[in-house]
Amino acid sequence: MATASPVSGSASTGDYRRRLGTFSLLMVGLSSIIGSGWLFGAWKAAKVAGPAAILAWVLGAGIMILIGLSYMELGSTFPKSGGMVRYAQYSHGSMVGFMGGWSNWVAIVSVIPIEAEASIQYMSSWKWHWAKGLYDGKELHPLGLALAGVLVVVYFLLNYWTVRLYAMANNFIMIVKFTVPALTIIGLIASGFHGGNFSHHGGFAPYGWAAVLSAIATSGVVFAYNGFQSPINLAGEARNPGRSVPLALIGALVVAALVYVGLQTAFVGAVPGHLLGHGWSGIDFNSPFADLAIAWNLNWLAITLYADAFVSPSGTGMTYTASTARMIQGMKENGTFPKIFGRVHPKYGIPQPAMWLNLAVSFVFLFTFRGWGSLADVISVATVISYVTGPVSATVLRRTCPDLPRPAPAPALKIVAPAGFMFASLLLFWSKWPLTGEVIGIMALGLPIYVYYGWRARFAGWAPHLRAGIWLVVYLAWMAMLSALGSAKFGGHGVLPYGVDMAVVAVTSLAFYFWGVRSGWAGPSREVAGEASVGEEPDLAPVG
């Protein structure tokens, strides 16, 4: 099914409509990043790292940009909807493609219910008795779950018929998303800011620098910045992906970093001193910024925040509802998902069966993880696992497909790619044992699907796919073992002392990076990537 080259700015690709301009794609990225993360992230990061949580947001943004540069090149070179689940398939074949795509999809689809949970969790601080019964400080009660389910359905309906309706709603929501955080920063700094909070109560880094690193991985920082993926997953619907994808990806991360650093600064300075008697780890809020606004008699800000608790998460929920449907469609084209989920409506240009599947999975996550904090941890680690294939794929495809047009090449890829892989590995390690091992186990649950497709084809031609994927299997097992053996600061058993454990992760991750690059599949990757770059829909069964 050939179409005009995507780098030429054609109007459509495959069955999708190219309707998204640079501004809309940038708003998609910002809408994904500034969601429930801003409502809860500053509070959770402060509990883990104290005032030094500010550095977690700065370092986290830098790491995400470093990782994102590889995806910027891939997204502009292969502007395919659901791109994040495709690139590893292009470079290494079906096994790595499936494992990377599966982990990415699990991480992203679970964001849809967490945004709904965030909205309802904020409602629990309303003064009415029925609202206080929505959430008990740990998880949503039945009424809260029901209301969260209604929000998930709303996200679904706003995406079901056209991406244009979603984009129009998202552009309006972004105006609110910028205004309310700005008002929160100004209001709290002007009314209740105490500079002493940054040096008293244990000092600037009361729990040490290891806590800052863990805050990046598990306190909502990676969870928030992960939204940079949305412009890439919707690149197939961008009018000029070569220009729009880089601007949307880098621009969204930079702007969001400024917002989050401002919010974290305001939060740390505004926490009343009497709440810090047990240190930063002892602060507990159901609705963090709204509770602070009430503490300083900023009732107008509290009301505004309660309203925005629906708007900001809903914007992100709608964004991920759109992008996850494209990811399913991409996995179908990789040959590792049922074809029915790849059907795109001929009139609306929307993969509606994929949306129904994601709706069902969203409800599974909603009723399994009933609080923002518990689900955010799982999402963060799953997201980090999905990052490791991008830098490897970008390097491999430079070698195997050197003649493909690259409208937005990553600068100094020979340095950027291994550095991105190394920091993704460190993020995974900083996530702490046993969470790292548990989520790696969740990723393994998708392997029966891959094996099923191999069985259907009698495992013919599997050998090259398996050879190209061994490095990733060994890498994940190695990272789980290092996490268990690492220092107690990162939840391990202390076999490797603090500092030495991170050095081992950094050095060995580079060895896995170069193993992954050497495993790139030259012949098939050239054929597949060549088809993908001109808008073809390659037939990529996992058995060649």
N, C-alpha and C positions, 0 to 999 in steps of 0.2 A: 504494500500500500504506500506508494511513493508520494511525497509532497515536495514543495519547494524547500530549499535549504533553510534551516532555522536561523542560520547566521545572516541571512539576507533580509530578515524582517518580514517573512511571509505572514499571511493572515491566519493560517491555521496549520496544525500538524496532526496528521492522523485524523481522529474524530474530535479533537479538541479545538476550541476557538481561541485564537490569540487576541485576547481582549485586555490584558493587564499591562498598563504602562509602568514606567519606572517609579512614579510616585505611589501608585497602588501597590506595587511589589514591595516598596520600602515600608509602606504602612502595614502590609502583611507581616513583614519581619518584626516590626516594632510591636504590632498587636500580639504576636506570639510571645515576645520577650517580656512585655509589660502586661502581665496577666495577674494571676493570683500570687506570683512570686513577689510582687512589690507589696502586697498586703501582708504577707507572712514572712518573707525572706529576711528582712532586717531583724525581726524579733528572734528568729531561729538562729541566725548567724551570731547575734549578740550572746545568746545562751551558750553557744559553743566556744566563741573566741573573745567575748567581751568587746571593748572598743576597737580592738585590732581587727574586728570583722570588716572594717572599712577597707583594709588591705586585701581581704579575701575577694571583695568585688573588683578591685583594681587588677589583682593578679589573675582572677578568673576571666576578666575581659581580655587580658593579654593572651592568655592561653587559648581562649576560644577564637580569637582572631588568627592566631598562629595555625590552629587546626583548620579554621574556616578558609584559609588561603588555598589549600589543596582542593577543597570543595568548590571554591569560586571558579577555579580553572575547569574542574569537571563539569560544573553546572552550566557554564557558558559554552563549553565544547559540545556537550550532549544535552541540549535543552529539552529534556524529556520529562513529562509529568511523572512524579514519583521517583525522581532521579536518585535520591539517596539510597534506594534499594537496588540500583542497577549497576553502579560503577564497578563494584567488585566482581560482578558477573562478566563484565566486559574484559577485565584484566586477568581473572583467574579461573573462570568457568563456574559451574553450577554450585559446587560445594561451598566455596568461600562466598559466592553470591548469595546463596540461601542463608548462611549463618549471619552474614552482615545485614541482609535485608530483614531477617526474622527479628534480630535484636533491635534493629532500628524501629520496626513496626511496633513491637511490644512497648518500647519506650514512648513512642509518640501517641499510640492509640489510647494509652492509659492517662494521657494528659486531659482528654475530653472529660472523663468523670471527675478528675481532681479539680478542674475549674468550677464545675457545678458544686462540688463539696465546699470549695472556698466561699462561694456566695452564701450558701446556707449556714456555714459556720459563723460567718459575720453576723447573720441574722440572730444568732443565739444571744447576742449582747443587747438586743432590743429590750425595752423595759416591760413589754407585755409578757404575761406568765406563759402563754403558749409558745412564745419564741424561745424562752429559756429551756424549754423541754426538747429543743431540736438537737442539742449537742451537750454532752456531759463532760467536756474537757478532754476526752480521748477519742470518741467516735460519735457519729450521727445516730440518733434514735430513729425509729420507723418513720415518723412524720418527716424528719429531716431527709431521710433517704428518698421518700416519695417526692418531695419537692425538688431534690437534686435530680431525680429521674425526669421530672417535667422539663427542667432546664436542658438536659441532654437531648431530649426530643426537640426542643426549640432550636438548638444548634443544628440538628439534623434537618429540620424543615427549611431553615434559611439557606441551606446549601443544596437542597434536593433538585431544584429545577434550573438554576443558572448560577454560574460563578459571578455574573455581573451584579445580581442582587446582593450576594455576599460581599463583594468588593465595595458597593455603595454603602452598605451598613457598616462595614469595617472602617471606611474613611471617616464616617461620622463618629463612630466609637473612639477613634484615635484622638479626636479633638478633646473628648472627655478624659481619655487616658493621660494626656499630657497636662491638662488643666488641674486635675485633682491632685496628682503627686506634687505639682508645683505649689499648690495651695497648702498641702500638708507640710512641705518643707518650710515654707515661709511662716505658716501659723505656729508650728512647734518651736522654731528657732526664735521667733519674736516673743512668744508668750512663756515658754518654760524651759529655755535652754540653760544648762549648767555645765560650764567648761570643766568643772571639777570632776565630772563623771568620767572623763578621759584619763584621769591620773589617780583618782581615789578608787576604793573598792577593789584593791588588788592590782592597780596599775593599768597601763594601756593594754598589755597582753597578759592578763591574769592566769591564763591556762597554758601559756607557752606558745611558741611559734608552730609547733605541731598542730595545735588546735586551729590555727589560721588555715593551714593546709587542709585539714579535715572539713572545715567550714566551707571551703570551696567545693568540695566533692559532695557533701551530704546535707548542707544547710540551705539549699535552695538556690545557690549561686549557679551551678551547672544547670540545674532545673530551669532557671529563668533564662539564661543565655542560650539554652538549647534551641530557642525559637529561631536562630539564624538558619535553621534547616528549611523553614517554610518557603522562603523565596526560591530555594533550589528545587523543592518538590513541585512548585507551581511554575517552573521555568518553561514548561511546554505550553503555557498559556500566556507567556509574555510576548509583547509585540517585537521587542528588540532585546533578546536575552543577553547578547554580548555586552550591552551597555547596562541593562537593568540589573542583572544578577549581581555583578560586583558592587554597584552602588547600593543596592538594597541590603546585601549581606554585611559589608563593612560599615555602611552608614547606620544600620540598625544597631549593631553591636556598640559602636562608639556613642551614639546618642543614649542608648539604654544604660551604658556604664555611667554616664554623667548623672542620669536620673537616680540610679541605685546608690551611688556614692553619696549623693545629696540626702537621700532618704535614710541611709544608714547613719550618717552624721546627725541628722535631726533626731532620729530615734534614740541614739546613745545619749545625746544631750538632754532629752526630754524625760527620761525615766526618773520618776521621783526617788529621792534618796532613800526613803523609808522602805521602798520595795527591794532595795539591794542589800538588805541585811544578811542574806545568805548568798551573796554574790550574784553575778550575772546568770549563772546557771539556774538560779532559783526564781527568775521572773517568769510568770505564767499569765498569758492573756488568751482569751478566746478570739478577740478582735483587736489585734495589737495597736494599730494606729488610732482606731476609734476609741479604745479604752484610754489611751494617752490623752486624746483630745478632751474626753470627759474629765479626766483627772485635772486638767488645766482650765476647765470651764469653757472650753471652746465648743459649745453645743452646735454652732453652725457648721463647724468642721466635722464633728461626729456625724451629723445628719448627712452631710455631703459624702462622707466615707461609706456610710451604710448604703447610700444609693449607688456609689461607684463599685461597691462590692458585687453588684450585679453586672455593671457595665464592663469593667476591666476583665474579669474572668470570662464573661460571656464572649467578648471579642476574641480572646485566645481560644476558647472552646470552639467557636465557629471556624477559626483559622485551622485548627487541627482537624476538625471534621472534614474540611476541604482537602487538606494535604494528605491525611491518612488514606482517604479513598484513592488518591492518585498512587500512593505507595502500593496498595493492594493490586491496582491495575498494573503497576510496574512488575510486581512479583509474578503476576500471571504471565506477562510477556517474557519473564525470565524462565518460564516453564516449570515453576515450582509452586504453583497455586492453581486451583480449579479455574478453567477458562470462563465459567459463568460470571466470576467476579471481575473479569476484565471487560465486560460489555459496557460500551459507552452509548448513552442514549443518542440516537441520530439527530434529534431536534435540539435537545438541551446541551449536548456535549458534556454530560456528567456521568461518571461511572456509578450508576445508582445501585446495582447489586453489591458493589464494594461498600457503599455507604450503609446498606442494611447489615452487612456483616460487622462493620465497625460499631454500629449501634448496639448490636447484641453483645459484642465483646466489652463495650463500655459499661454495660449493665453488670457484667461479670465482675469487672474491676470495682465498680461502685459498691457492690454488696460484699465484696471480699475485703477491701481496704476502706474502712468507713471514716477515716480522718485524713486531713491534709498532710500531716507530718509523716505518717506511715507510708502513704503512697508516694510522696515526694522522694523519700529515700530510695525506693525501688526504681523509680523512673530515672533518678540521677545516675545510678550505677549502670542500668541497662543502656542509657544514653552513651556513657563513656565507652562501654564495650563496642557500641556501633561505630564509634569514631575511628577505631584503629585501622580500618580497611581503607579509608579515604586517602591518606598520605601515600600508602603503598600503591594503590591503584593509579593515582596521578603519576607517580614515577614510572610505573610499568607501562602505562599507555603513552607516555612521552617516548619510550624506547620502541614499543611495538607499532605505534601509529604516529610516526614523527611528522607526517605530511598533513594531518588533519588541521583544519583552521582552529586556532585557539584565540578567540576574541579577547579573553581576559586571562592571560597566563599568570600563574603564581610567580612572583619575583623570587629569584634564587631558590628554586625548588629543591636543588640538591642539599640545601641547608634547611629550608623550611619544612620539607616533608619528614626527614628523620627527627627533627626537633618536635614537630607536631605529634608524631608517633610516641616519642619518649614522654612528652608531657601528658598525653592521653593515658599512657601506662601508669604514670605517677598519680594521676587523678584516680585511676582504678584502685591503686594501692592505698591512697589517702582515704578512700571510702570506708575503710576499717573492716577487719574480720569480726564476725562471721558474715556480715552483709555481702561482702564481695563473693564469697563462696556460694551463698544462697542464690544470688542473682545469676551467677554463672550457671548454676544448676537449672534455674528457670529457662535460661537460653537453650539448654540442652533439650528441653521439652519439645522444641520444634523439630528435632532431628527425625522423629518417626514420620513426619510429613515428607521430608526429603527422601527417606528410605522407601516410602510408599511409591513415589514417582519412579524411583529406580527399579523397584519390583515390577511395576507395570510394564517397563521396557526390558525386563529380564536382565537388568544390570549391564546391558550391552554398552560398551564404551565408557564405563565408569572410571577406568584406571587413570586416565590423564586428569580428570577432575579431582580425584582423590589425591594424586600426587601434588597437585597445585594447592591443595587445601590442608595438607598435614601441618604446615607451619602454624596455622591459626588454631588448630585443635591443641597442639603442644603448647602454644603460647598461653591459651586460656588456663590450661592445667597448671602451667608454671606460675602464672600470676596468682592463682588460688593458693598454691603451695607457699609462695613468698608472703602472701597476706597472712597466712596462718603462722608462719615462722617469724614474722616481723616483730618489731618492738611493741610493748604494751601501749605506747602512745597511739598506735594505730590498731589496737585491738588484738594484736598477735600474741604469741606465747613467749616472746622474748628471746628466741634462739639467736636472731640477728639483732644486735643493739641498735638503738636509735641513731640515725645518720648513716650507719653502714647499710641498713635495710634499704634506704632510699637510693644509695649509691649502687647497690646491687640491681635494683629495679631499673635505674637509668641505663647502666651499662648493658645489662642483658636485653633490655628492650631494643636497643640499637642492633644487637645481634639478630633478634627476631625480625626487625624491620628489613635488614639486608637479606635475610632468608626469604621473607615474603616477596621482596622485589625480584630475587632470582627465580622464584616459583611462578612468576608471571607467564601466562600462556601466550606465546607469540603468534602462532598461526590463527587460532580461533578468535583471539582478541582483536586482531586486525580486521577480520571479516565482520565480527559483531559490531565493533565500534564504528567501522565504516558505514554499515547499514544504519546504525543509530544516528550518526551525524547528519544523514540526509533525510531523516524522518521515516525510515522503514521500520517495520515492526518485526524484528528478527525472531525466528523460531528457535528458542533456546531450551529445548528439553534437557534435563540434567544428565542425560546419557548420550549426548552428542548426536 
